[in-house]
Amino acid sequence: MDTLPRALGLVGAIALIALSGIILPRPARERLDASLGALGAPVRLGAEWVRLRVRAPKVVPAEEGLGTEVLAVRECLAWRRAALLSGCGEGEGAASVDCRARRVAVELATRERHASLGPFVGVGSTCGPDHLFGQAMVLGGGSRMGISAPAPVLTGDGQLVGVIESSGPLTSVMVPIGTRGLVLPCDILGREGAQGVVVGPWRRAGQGDTEAVAGAVELQVTGRLASPHLGDVVVSSCSLVSPFPGGVPGGLAVGRISALETTEEGCTRARVRLWCARVPETVYVMTSLSAGVSTPEADPRAELARCRAELRCLTALESDQLPRALRQVQRLGQAAQGREDVARIVFAVQGRTPVSFFDHVDPVSPLRLGLRPGLACLQHGALAGVLCREDRRGDLHLRLLTSRRLAVRVEVVQHNGVRYRGLVAAAEGRLGEERVPDDWHLPGQPRLQVVSLDHGGHRVRVPAEVVTAAGGELLLPPGIPVGRLVTPGDEPHGLPWEVIPYADFSFLDYCAALVPRSTLAGGGAAASAAGPTAAGSGGTIPPPQEAERRRREDG
């Protein structure tokens, strides 16, 4: 239906340019071109707004057909949310411990990561074949309807199709998923350690820019330890960017992996087939209106789209984020059996950006958890970094082991028990980072090496275990695993004294801070050994045997 008006407009523009170039003198032609250039954008915007208002979705009363479906989806959403937050009922023995651990895991996975979506509003879009993976699209709604950047844009089935780039009073500009320049961080469900960023349309290897595959986008997978598979579901990320609100909420459906490719550098590119390859004429935008506004969604179709999107977010939470959080809580209880001199506080990680990806991350609710600078933080039992406070605002960051501003005192343990002391720091020079493709969005991970190794001239056998050592400015607990020494000091072709870390810095979702129990006796706000407490208020989970013994002692 848009072909004829566009053809007529194109013919008129060509005729106007030709006539002005033939009839008018050069000064008059230049003034005409300047006037047309100044009026072109307002006229086009006004015409787009009028066309979008004509095609805008009409509000349908609930009693005319959608009321029953909206009510059913609303009740299903309320039941799923209540079942998730309530955990399980009180039981006896180990079952009771499992239920409490689940409640802690739910709070750990949802705090500052998941929230109810704001009200949705249905608007018209300038859909067409030229907008697929092309330019931005104009939507028939703006700030007067509560639309602001960077709000997500979804279909009626709750599938993500784009992000609001800018908004005016009457219209807004949306950038569709797959547009080159729009970077969307994503999670791969069911694959612990698999994340990535959507950077543009999928292009066949060895072909030019014109060989983009319709309906498919390129997902650059972070980390070489990730192992995505064909058919894996891709959703918007919960931890790779700044948390919602202020960005795209986590868990929104994006697509499914349909092909995998490994680059010469060892990185993985995935072809993601979008759930919605073509932007529909009517889309739904999450507004910035508060939930307390009376009748925020007059259109039942907008409410239906919001409920479907929230159901997809809850499904991603139950199938992926919650099991990972529960495993963290269970590992916390198992680790409590080994050391009695330290307590462990598990926390979620957020706010990873390309600039600071391998330098530092932000913990969720650090003040409520009682975190403080100088604490060692572990991932899967290995050292990941140290908490510090360096910026002007006084925010607490987790300085990663791969940061060039951190050096840790370590010991290299030989097979016969001999230990040599040194420092582990990020390597410098040509071999200081892992290689990544030229068009890769995230930087290469800095390599680690032992510097100032005091081995007294003796031969250091590799591979060897590397653990933290006593002393130094950080005063970390000794014996924490760091990595594995894999190259000798006289390596001719590689990095000398290279250490392969045990922590996976390309995928940090949860970490555990080590807190000396001696600092908790005076009313410290961090951990308690009396039993499991909510992760939001800090706490440790005792092992099931210890909990069962305490229950019997209490009668």
N, C-alpha and C positions, 0 to 999 in steps of 0.2 A: 504494500500500500504506500510505501515511501518512495518507490522508484520514480514515478511520474513527477512529483514535486521537485525531487532532487535533479532530475534531468532538465526540467524547465528552468530551475535556478542556475544550473550550469550553463545552459544556452544563453540565458539573459546576461550572466556575468561576462561570457565571452563576447557577446554583442556589444556590451557597454565598453569593455576594454578596447575593442577594435574601433568603435566609432570615436571614442575619445582620442585614440591615437592618431586617427586620420583627420578629424575635423578641428580639434582644439589645438591651440599653440602650446608649446612646452610649458611655460609658467602656469597657464590655466590647467593643463593636464596634471602638473605636480600638485596644485592646490586641490584638484578633484580627488586625486589618489589619497592625499592626506585626509580629506574629509570622509571618504569612504572607509579608510582604515580606522578612523576614530569612531564611525557609526557602525562598523561591521559587528563588533563584539556585542554592544547593547541590543542591536536589532536581532542578532542571532539568538541571544539569550532570551529576549522577549518572545520570539517565535517559538523557541523550544518550550518555554514555560506555558504558553497558551496551548501548544499541542499536548503537553504532558497533562495539563489540567483537564483537557477534553477526554484524554484516555485514562484519567485517574480512576482507581477502583472506587466504586460506589459502596457506601456503608449499607450493609444488609442487616436488618434486625434479626435478633437471635431466634425469634419465633418463626422465621421464614425458611428454616432448613438446617442451619448450622448449630443451633442451640444444643441439640442432643450430642453431637460430636464434640463440641467444645466442652460441655459438661463432663463427658466421659474422659477426655484427655486431661482435663483439669484435676479430676479425682484421681486418675492414675498417677499424675505427677505428684500430688500431695501424698499419696500412699507410698510411692517410691522414696520420696524425700524423708518421710517420717521413719520408714524402715531402715534407711541408711543411717540416720542420726541416732536412732534409738539403740542400734547394735543388737544385742540379744538379751534375753531375760536372765535373771540371776539363777545361778546353778550351784552345784556343790563341787568342792575340790578343784581339780584342774580346769573343769569347765568354767567355773567362775573366773579363774585367772584369764582364760582365753577370751571371755566376754569383756573383761576390763581392758585387756590388751587391744581388742578390736575397737573399743571406744576411743582409746588413746590414738590408735592408727587413723580413725576417722577424723579426729580433730587435727592430727598432724598433716593429713592429706588435704584438708579443706581450709585451714586457717590462711586467710589472705590470698587464697588461690581460687576458691570457688565461691560465688555469690549468685543470688537470683538475678536473672537478666532484667534489665529495665523494660518499660513498656515499648511495644513495637508499633510502628505506623506504616501503613501501606502506601506506596507512591508508585507513579509510573516511571518507566525508564526509556531512554532512547535506544532501544535494542535494534540490532541490525547485523548483517554479516560482516560489516567493516569494523564492528566494535569488538569482535572476538580476538582477544590477545592484542588489541590495538591500542587505541587512545582511551582517554577517560570518557566516562559517560555522564550525562546530565540527568539528575533525578528531579521529579516534580515536587519537591519538598525541601524546606530549609530550616533555618534557626527558629522561625515562628512555630514550627511543628516540633521543636525540641531536638532537631538533628544537628549534630556537631561532630567534628573530626576527633579521633579516628574511629567512628562507630562502625560496627560490622553490618554488612548487608546480606540478607539471607532470602532464600526462596520460601514458598509456602510450606515446604516439607522440613524446614529448619536446616537447610544446607547452605554453607557459606559460599558466596559468589563474589564478594568484593569488600572493599573498605572505603569509607568516606575520606576523601582527601581534603576537601574544603567545603564550606557551606555559607550561603548567603541568606538573606531574609526569605526568599521565595524558592530558590533552587539550591541544589548541592551537587558536588562533583564526586563521582565514585570511580575508583580504580579497580577494574576486575582482577581476579586472581589469574596469574599468568602474564600480566603486563610486565614487560621488562622495566625494572626500576622499583617494583613493589616487592619487598622482601617480607615473607610471611614465615615466622618460626613455627615448626610443627613437631608433634610427637607421633611415633609409630607405635600403635597399640600392640600390647602383647610381647614386645621385644625390649626387655630391660637393657638400657644402654643405647637405645636407638632414637636419635632425634635428627632434625635437619631443618633446612630453610628452603622454601620455594622461592626461586630467583627469576623465573620467567618461563616461557613456553619451552616444551621439549623439542630439541632439534636433533635430527639424525646426525650421527658422527660422520665428519668429513664433508658435510654439505654446508651451503651458505645460509644466510639469515632467512632466505625465503623458504626454507624447507622445514618450517615449524609444523609439528603434528597437531592437528585440530583436536581440542578437547583434552590435551595432555600437557602437564607442566613438569618442570625439572625440579627434583628435590635433591639437594646436596646433603648427604648424610654426614653427620659429625662423628668423628672418631673412627679409627680402624678396627676397634673391637666390636663394633655393632654388626649385627648379622640380620638385616631385614630379608624377608622372603616375599615371593610373589603372592599377591592377595592380601597383604597386610593393610589394615585400615590406617589412614593418615588423618589426624585432627589437629586443630590449632594447639599450640604449646601452652603449658601451664607454668613453666619455669625458665624458659629460654629468653624471655623478655620481661619487661616491667609488668608487674601483676595487674590484673583487672581490679578496679576501674582504672582508666587511663590508657587502655589498649584493647586489643581483641581478646575476649574471654577465652579461656582454655576449654578444650573439649568439643569445639564446633566441628562438624563433619566437613572434610575437604575432598577426599577421594580415596582411591585404592591403588596400590602399587601394581603395575602391569608389566614392568621390565626393569632389569638391573644392569648396570654397566660399571666396570672397574677401570679407572684411569691408569696411566703409566706410573703415576706417583703412588698408587695404592689406594686412592680415594674412591668412594662409591657414589655414583649418580643413579637415582631411581626415577623412572617415568611413572608419574601419578596420573591416573585417569580420573578426571573430576567427576563428581556425582552429577553436577549440572554443567554441561559443556557450553550451554548457551544461556545468556542472561534473559530471563523471562520479561514480558512487558510490565508485569507488576512484581515489585520486590518489597521486602519488609526491612525497615531500618530500626535498630535499637536506639531509642531516644535517650536524652539525658534527663527526662522528667523523673521525679521521685515516685516511689511506689505508693506514697500516700495521697497522690493527686486523685480526686474523685473521678471515677470512670475514665481512667487513662487510655483505655482501648475501647472506643465506641464500636469499632469494626470487629466482629467476632472472628473474621479470618486473620486479623493481626494477632489476636490472642491465641488462636490456634497455632499460628506459626511460632510464636514465642514458646508455647508449651511443648511443641515438638522439638524445638531447639534445646530446651532445658532437659527434655528426656534423653536426647542424644548426649548432652554433657554428663548427665548422671550415669548413663551407660558406660561412657569412657572412664568416669571416676571409679565405678564399681569393678570394671574389668581390668583396669591398668593401674591407676594411681593408688587405689586403696590396697591391693595386694602388695605393691612395693612398700608402702608405709608399714603394713603389717609385718613384712619381713624385717624391716628395720627395727621394729619394736621387739621382735623375737630375737634378733641378733643382740639387741641391747641386754635382754635377760640372760642370754648365754654368756656374754662377755662379763657380766657381773659376778659369775662364779670364779673367774680367774684372779681378779685383783680387788682387794678390799680397801686399798688406800686411796682410790679415786672413784668418783661417781661419773656417770655418763649422762649427758643431756643430748637427746637427738633433736635435730631441727631441720626444717625444710630450707631449700636454697631457691632464690629468686633473682631476677634482675640481671641476667647474663646478656651482655651486649658484645658486638664484634670488637669494639675498641679495648674492652677490659676482659675479654673472654678467658684468657689464660693468666690474668693478673690478679683479679679479686672477684668475689661474688658477695651477695648480700644475704644474711640470714633472715628468716621470717620471725618477727616478734622477739628481737634479741633482749629487750629490756624486760619483757614479761617472763622470759625464760631465765633471767638472771645471768646472761652471758656477759663476759668482761674481757678486756684485752689481755693477751698473753696466754690464752688457753689453746692447747693443741687440739686440732680437729681431725677426725679420722673418717675415712670412707672404706667400708668393708674391712675394718681392722687395721688399715694402713694409713700413714700420715698423709693428709691432703693439704694442710696449711695451718696457719696460726691466726687467731683473731687479733685485730689491731684497730686502732682509731687514729686516723691520720688527717682526714680532710677538715676543712674549716667548720663544717656543721657539726662535727663530732659524731657522725654516723659510724656504727660498728661494721667493719668489713672482715671477710675471711680472706686473708692474703694467701694465695695459693703457692704451693711449692714450686710451680713453674714461673712465678713472678721473678723479674730481674731485680727486685728490691728485697729479696729474702734469701738468707743463707742459714742453713741449719747445721749444727755440730752433730757429726755422725761417727759411727765406728764400722769399719769393714771387718766382718767376722770370717776368719779362715776356717778351713775344714778341721784343723787341729786345735781350734779354740783361740788362737792368737788374734788379737784385735789391733787394728791400726786406726788412728783417729784422723779426721779430716773434716771438710765442709762440703755439703751438697748445695749447689747453686745452679741456676740456669746458665747454659753454655753461651759463649759469645762467638762471633765470627761467622764464617761462611757455613759451617756445619751446625750453627746454633739452633736452627729450626728444622722441623720436618718439612719436606717438600709438598707443596700443594699446587694444583693447576693455576694458571694465570688468571682465569675467570672465577676462581673460588671465592666465595663470600667471606668465609671465616679464615683467620690466619692459621699458619702452621703452628703446631704445638712446640714450644721451646724444649730442647733436650736438656737433660740433667747430667751433670758430671761432678766427680769428686775433685775438689781443689785443695791444695796444701795438705796432701796426704802424707802423714808422717810414718813411713814404713821402715826407716832406718837403713835403707839400702837393701833390705831383704826382698826377695821375690814375692810378689802378690799374685796368688793364684786366682784365676777367674774360671767360672762364675763364683761370686761370693755374695753373701747376704749383707745388706746395709741397714743398720738400725740407728736410732737416735742415741746420742751419748750425753752423759751428765756434763754440766758446765755450760759455758757460753752465756750470751746476753739474754736468750729467750728462756732459759731454765725449763726446758721441756722434760717430761718424764723419760728416763732412759729405757731403752729396749723396744721402742715403738718401731715396727717394720716400716721401712721407707721404700726399698726396691731391691734390685739385684744388679751388682756390678758385672758388666758383660765384656768390657774391653780392657786390656792392660794399658799402662801409661805410655808404652812405646808403640802404640797402634799406628802403622804407617799410612793407612788409607781411611780410617774412620776417626771418630771422636775419642780421644784418650780418656780413660777412666769414666766411660759412659755408664750411667745408671738408668735402668728401665724401671720406672716407678710402678708400684702395685696399684695405686689409685688411678681411676679412669677420669682424667680431667676433662675429657670431652663430654662426659655425661655425669654431672653432679646434681642430683636431686635431693639427697639427704646426707647429712653429716652428723657425727657425734662428737661433742666437746668433752674433753677430760677435765674434771674439776676435782682438785684435792679435797678429800673429805674433811681435812683439818680446817679448811676455810668455811665449811658449812655448819660447824658446831655453834657458832655465834649467831645463829639466825640467818644464815645464808639463804637466798631466795631461789637456789637452783634445784637441788636434788634431795630426795629423801629415800632412805632405805627401808622405811616402814611398810611400803606397799606401793602399788602402781598409782600414779597420779596423772592427771590430764597433761598432755604434752604442751598445752598452752600455758600452764603454770609451772612447767618444768617438772622433772621427775625421772625416776628410773623404774624399770620393771624387774622385779625379782624373779629368779628362776622358779618354775612350778614347784620344785621340791621344797624350796624355802617357803613359798607361800603356803603349801600344804602343811608344813611343820608349824608355822605360826597359827594357822587356823585350828590345829589340834590343841596347841597350847592355850588358845583363847577359849577352848571348850565348845 
